[in-house]
Amino acid sequence: MAKGIDEPLLRLEGVHTHIGPYHILHGVYCEVPNGELTMLLGRNGAGKTTMLRTIMGLWRASSGSIHFDGRDITALPSPDIARSGIAYVPEAMAIFSDLTVRENIVLAARNGPVHSSRLDWMFGLFPALKRFWNLPAGHLSGGQKQMLAIARAIAEPRRLLLVDEPTKGLAPVMIHSMIEAFRALKAAGETILLVEQNFHAASQLGDNVIVMDDGLIVHSGAMSDLVADKALQQRLLGLSLDSHQ
Amino acid sequence: MTRSSAPARSFTETRIRRGPSSWLLSSDTPRSWALSLILIVIVTCLAAAPFLFSGSQPLSTAAKICVFVLLVASYDLLLGYTGIVSFAHTMFFGIGGYGIAIALERLGPSWESVAVGLVAALALSAVLAAVIGLLSLRVRAIFFSMITLAVASAVAVLASQLSAITGGEDGLSFQLPAELRPAFRPFAEPILGLAINGRILAYYMIFITAAVLFLVLLRVVNSPFGRVLQAIRENEFRAEALGYRVVAYRTAASVISAMAATVAGALLALWLRYNGPDTTLSFSIMIDILLMVVIGGMGTLYGAIIGAALFVLAQSYLQVLMGAGSQTLSGIPILPDLVHPDRWLLWLGLLFIVSVYAFPGGIVGHLRKRGRSHELG
């Protein structure tokens, strides 16, 4: 089947996920357009992390389907999903702390040595990584660990980045660096699905927005529309952008 | 930036930089002067043991240290580098021993028999490790450990019961190829004052094999494959999310580790000219291996050298030392009883508790940490 130009890179249709006895995702329908940055918002416990982990196959969808680049990946094992071109950056500075910064990056580059121009690009985004190249990753600060986790995801060209709360627990200066890094990634044409609690940061970055509540998508559309509609912000997120500035 | 069109060229920063000195050690140098010194002393003593010490007990102790360095290093690949707790390691050790013993006993004392026994044992170990790994490494760690315990116990019982093949509880004694027998004299004249015989050749065969395989294991843990194992140990879900098939990597690590343990078992059998259930299959050996790994330092192959040397020396000489101490302290109440040679296991246990308390990361972990804090000022 020929793929249309407007066909989304990722599409979830009626995805349900159970974790043990708990029913977390209650039929998620959403799309992530190619080459754009889509923000995934929602309060704690709404099911955002579960959705990312279900896409990666780390938790299995109990029903529904997940299509990536026109291919059904619902039943694929996680390594195959990763190999199909999806990179996942879990929350909580998910690096391998016993390995050095270099080893963390090399580990993510499964197809051989990292291209020098790509490495330069990564160092441009996250200069601290070059400085601490041979240091065990466990010795980095929280923000640097988060940078390493993102750098690992982009060590090789990927079709889609799934990033879970990259600014969580970071100092304001680090959040600013992180926003700049995502802005650069966006400018480079990466397709990103980004979970973020900080609506101020999200509003600066997102082309599109998906809002979750109780395991369901309650809103999706252009970020600019949500930013402009304060009543909608209040209804969906219980806040307005003004209060975060 | 997503898909670069620049010509592909490797970037050296992502490769391990190797000087000639660290090539042999796969760039995994001791990283501590104290540790380097200890390792140099142990390796030098082992390399020159026949020339440094007279009598058969010191040479037997040195040979046992060599065998256990290999055995403990192979277990550390599983426990320290991959995070797998297996109780079946002595099973592979036993398979190596029985492979040699059965082949030499049945086929006669020749190098062909050694080769047949070793190859058969390696093949059996590889298949068993792969089957156990593929079938049980998917389950939670504790269940995997229980499965390995059950399989190892079953094999130990089997070895005792199949007396027609294994010699049962009595084990098998066999003759070595002529070149490894004490009567064999390769040189007419003594070398450095020592008359070289087949026994010394056997020792050097064990020393060189153990050293080469140790370096191979060092290369394995410092290869990209080894880094994936370390990543799996730290967080298997993250490793899967990077595209690595955890079960396949764990199984491969189990197979490599099992094969190294098999060679260690074969070497011990060749040294003892005997193999039996208590020599290679007993659960107490499994406990000894665990203690050596913990004392030396998990996840540091050098820990295997220090752990094995300390433990085997304590096993071999603590009783003698305590006997001397008990005699010296005779006349003083309680003390001679406390250091009576019969209580050597108590003191060994205390030594273990103290070493774990004082060096939670093992001796190598402690020395490396100290070395790093000195470097950082």
Interface residues (C-beta under 8 A of the other chain):
Chain A: M56 L58 P77 S78 P79 D80 A82 R83 Y88 P90 A94 F96 S97 D98 L99 R102 E103 I105 V106 L107 A108 A109 R110 G112 P113 V114 H115 S116 S117 R118 L119 W121 W133 R152 P157 R158 A188 G189 E190
Chain B: M1 T2 R3 S4 A6 A8 R9 S10 F11 E13 T14 R15 P224 R227 V228 Q230 A231 R233 E234 N235 F237 R238 E240 A241 L242 G243 Y244 R245 V246 G299
